[in-house]
Amino acid sequence: MSGKTLSPRAIERLAMRRFTDHTGRTWSKATAKQRRDWLAEQEPVIRAEHGIALDAVWHGGDWQAPGQVDLFPLHDDAAEVA
């Protein structure tokens, strides 16, 4: 683990690399069903290894709890509360 948060795409690339290491076949040779099944099996394992909750969602360049909202909007166009 590098200490850097993995994006969803990085998780997918890691799963693809593990597929090749595990099967000896390239990802492009796998059928669509094999790809879906492998990703479904490997994503929870990879998330656990990197401390990413299964229900976390990728938002704003980082993993967030589902339904989480920002307490302080970062946009200047937010309406002021009087």
Buried (B, 14 or more C-beta within 10 A) or exposed (E): EEEEEBEEEBBBEBBBEBBBEEEEEEBEEBEEEBBEEBBEEBBEEBBEEBEBEEEBEBEEEEBBEEEEEEEEEEEEEEEEEE
